[in-house]
Amino acid sequence: MAREVEVLSRRARVARVLLSTYAMLIYVFLFAPIVLLVLFSFNANRYGTFPITGWTLTWYRQAFTDYQVHDAVSTTLKVALQVTLISTVVGTAAAFPLVRSTLRFRSGIRIFFILPIMIPGLLIGVSLLVLFTSTFHWKLSPETAVIGQAVYTTPFVILLVAARLQAFDRSLERAAADLGANNFQTLRRVVMPLIFPAVIAGALFAFTLSLDEFIITYFLIGGHNTLPIFIYTQVKFGITPEVNAVASMLLAASLLILGLAFALPVVVRAVRRAVLRARTA
Amino acid sequence: MSASAETAEQPQAVRAHRRGAGIASYGGFIPAIVLFGLFFLVPLAIIVCYSFWETIDYSVVHHWTLDNYRYFFSVSAYVTTMWSTLWVAIVATAIAIGLAFPFAYWLSRYVPQWLRLPLLVLVIVPFWTSYLLRVYSWLTILGEKGVLNRFLQWAGITHHPLGVFLYDRPAVILVLIYLYFPFGALTLYSSIERFDWNQLRAAMDLGASPLKAIFRILVPQIMPGIVTAVIFVFIPILGEYLTPQIVGGTGGVMIGNLIVNFFQAAEYTRGAAVSLLIALFIVGLLALFRKSLSTADAYGA
């Protein structure tokens, strides 16, 4: 009996070692392409590949002085800011009734709101292309791309804020009302501060999604370039270390903003707790 | 007098307050309904109409016909592309989920609690970085001057760079697996995590081999999670454009590339028909698996 247990545990140990090795390989698989991309952006070798012939910032310098990159960066930021503004306001507004109203067709509305991220972005792109050019006769511009991206980013904001509202203790609002606050005061002084971290996270999320969005933008932006579109047009001529440098910077920006999105709610909560403790002490 | 006026006013105020609350509670929908209605539903409706209309001399004529669909199914290259898209999606999904299962199993069984979340976040991180860059980065590995060829030359396995790694269907499948693995791992993990491991131990105490215990006890219980993972990997692959475009070459063409080609050639009605075929197929799948999807929040980061 004792031997049986031992055999079993040895087998479990073997399984653990095998699976851990496997998991490590998976992480290598997931990160190798990205790590190599960044590595080659610092490589003196101008083919953007091995061997590493020395370390340099030349490609970054080149990217910084390239007017096409400048153009793409400013368009990307302009588009991303507008998309963030629209999807945060629209998404937050929609999250409230989605969680709180007692409509009978609420789950239908929920599916309707989430559909834009279930349907391939390609279809959003082409269908808006037809709407804008054939039906409205609009000229394609960064603004048409903003609309397309907002359709795709808003559902994410709705999901994030709705999740926060779901966990919200509604007796706090009743308490505020009992203490004489009107609807607006309750919203501003009680509800908004509590869901604010989720709203900010949603905004940062929308911003990153917009920075990286390719397919919808590709169809709707007309003659302009965002960074992903610029990278795509360059890829046609082969990989260059300069594109690697631009790509690495875009990557760093996304990671930074995402890190903020995840860290901010935690920080806000910690600060609030510290303030409360200071006040009660 | 003033007191009675006050009491008379009270219910009215309450009613007004309630009505205000009603508007406040539904009013939030209005911007979203405008956004999604005008810029999501209306364009889709237009696509539906276009797919049944005709293009004559580069202009769309409102004349109802099935010609666009007939045309699509009459060109054998298109039909082949449709089947190969399905095939690529099935193979990539199967491998991605197959790779994700042992990983999720490892994460929820062998990793201490405090380490699980960081390791899970690490899987999702690439997923939230630029989609274009993740496809693009494979060029630096699979290309003629890529890492793989450099390695093979260095190891003396080949003297000339090999072009076989890129621009064909296997490259497309590889990159798709890479792109969608995190989706599969995340979904599978969240359902394996809830599994009671005592059941597995009990099965093995009763004489089942570990593999048998996994497939007879664990797998049936997490079936809804597996279905969700499969759907969430399979569906976006159907609409892929960029991966076959960048690494696929002529052998890796998928239906998304066809759609783009039609629209770029201003053949809107034909492109609309193909778009509608994909959209209907996807909505059909979603409706079919609605039950198992509703319990899972695959986007919950």
Interface residues (C-beta under 8 A of the other chain):
Chain A: L8 R11 A15 R16 L19 S20 Y22 A23 I26 Y27 F29 L30 F31 A32 P33 I34 L36 L37 F40 Y47 G48 T49 F50 P51 I86 V89 V90 G91 A93 A94 A95 F96 P97 L98 R100 S101 L103 I109 F112 F113 L115 P116 I117 M118 I119 P120 G121 L122 L123 I124 V126 S127 L128 L129 V130 L131 S134 T135 I147 G148 A150 V151 T154 F156 I158 L159 L160 A163 N183 T208 L211 D212 F214 I215 F219 P228 I231 Y232 V235 I239 N244 A247 L250 L251 S254 L255 L258 F262
Chain B: H17 G20 A21 A24 S25 Y26 G27 G28 F29 I30 P31 A32 L35 F36 F39 F40 V42 P43 L44 I46 I47 Y50 V60 L99 P102 F103 Y105 W106 L107 Y110 V121 L122 V123 V125 P126 W128 T129 S130 Y131 L132 L133 R134 Y136 S137 W138 L139 T140 I141 G143 K145 G146 V147 R150 F151 Y178 F181 P182 M204 P210 I235 P236 L238 G239 E240 Y241 L242 I246 G256 I259 V260 F263 Y268 G271 A272 S275 I278 A279 I282 L286 D297 Y299 G300 A301
